[in-house]
Amino acid sequence: MPFSALEKVRNAKVRAFNYKGDVNLLYEMRENKAPNDPPLTTKDIKQYYGLIVDEADEAFVDKDKTGTHLYSMTSLTMKAVQELEEKHDQDIAVLKRELEAKDVELAAMNSRIASLESLVQSLIDKGNQAETPTTENQTEAEQQ
């Protein structure tokens, strides 16, 4: 396909509209309503949703340019979903690789921290041994 169906779907302007015949019916309903009845609005007739031919991309318009081509719309929407799934799958694969790299980095950092903790503890232990005189050192100190 020479274009991205996802971009076509993303750029489509879905509009709410009323058919002209329904609007004419609304005018008749307004003329025939009782004076004390609440006012009638477009909310009182069926509302539809879709593309407006004059605003729609050529890919969605029928060959006479009088309406939308539903088969094309459906097919392009399906292709857009497939493109979106492919993109998400790629994004997920990248994120998984990044997470694995972070896990390796975290394991290395934890190993370094454990080594440093061990080194600090051995230095503390050596410092404590140097401060605590042995009985020989005490006797020599007392004799002097």
N, C-alpha and C positions, 0 to 999 in steps of 0.2 A: 504494500500500500504506500503510495507516494506522500502520505501525510500522517500525522498522528491523530488517530481517532479520539484519543483522550483530549487533545487540544480542541478538536471540533466540538466535542460534547461539553467540555469545560466552558467554551465561549458561546454556546447556544443560550439564547435568552428565552427562558420559559416564561410565558405570560399567562395571566388570568384574563379571560375574555368571555363575552356573551355573544351568542349568535344574533344577527340582526332580526331574525324572525321572533326570537324570544324577547328582544327589546321592544319590538312592535306590540307583542302580546302584553308587555308591561304597561305600555301607553294605554292600551284598551282597558286593562285592569284598573288603571288609575281613573279613567273616565267613568267606569261603571261602579266604582266603590261608593259606599255610603259616606256622607259628609263627616260623620263622627268616627269612622274607621281610621286607624293609624295610617300615616302616609306609606305608600309603597315605594321601595327602592330596588336597586339591582340585586339586593340580597334576597328578594322575593322570587327571583327567577334563577334557573340553573346556571352555574358558573362552570366554565371549562378551562382547561390548562393545556398549553401547547406552544408551538412556535408560530410566529406570525411570518407568513411567506416573505413579505418585503424585508424583514430583518434577518431571515434565516440564511445560513451558509448554503451554497449551491448543492452541497452533498446531501442536504435534507429535503430539497425541493423537488417536486415531480417534474416531468419533462415539459409540461405545459406551463409551468410556473404559476399554477393556480392553487396549489396546496402542497402539503408536505407528503413525502414518500415514506410511508410507515415502515416498509420493509428496510429501506436504507437507514432510517432512524434506529430501528431495532438492531440491525446488524452492526452499525457503528457504535451503538451503546454497548453491545456485547464485546466488540473489539476493544473499546475503551476500558472495560472491566478487565479484560485480559492484559492490556498494557499496564494497567494499574497494579494488577497482581504480580506481573513480572518485575515492575519497579520495586514493589514492596519486598519481593523475594530477594532481589539484589541488595536492597538496603538492610534487610535482616542478616544476610550473609556477611556483609561488611561489619555490621555491629557485633556479630558473633566472633569474627576474627579479632576485632578490637578488644572484646571482652576476654578472649583467650589470652591475648598479649598482656592485658592488664593483670590477669590471674598469674601469669608467669612472673611478671614484674613484682606483684605483691608477694609471691612466694619467696622471691630472691630478697626482697626487703625484710620479710619476716626472718629469714635465715641470717641476714646481716644483723638484725636487731638481737637475735638470740646470741650470736657470737659476741656482740658488744656487751650484752648483759653479763655473759660469762666472764669476759675480760674484766669488766668493772668489778664483778664479785671477787675475782681472784686478786685484783689490786687491793680491794677492801680487806680481804683476808690477810694479805701480806702486810698491809699497814697495821692491822690489829696485832699480828705476831711481832712486829718491830716494837710496838708500844708496850707489850706485855713482857717484862723482863723474865728471863728464866731464873731458876734457883741459883745457878752458877753466877749469872750476872748480878743477882741481888747480893750474894755473898761478897763478891768483889767490890761492889759499891759500898757495902757496909764496912769492909776492911779499910777502905781509903778514907 
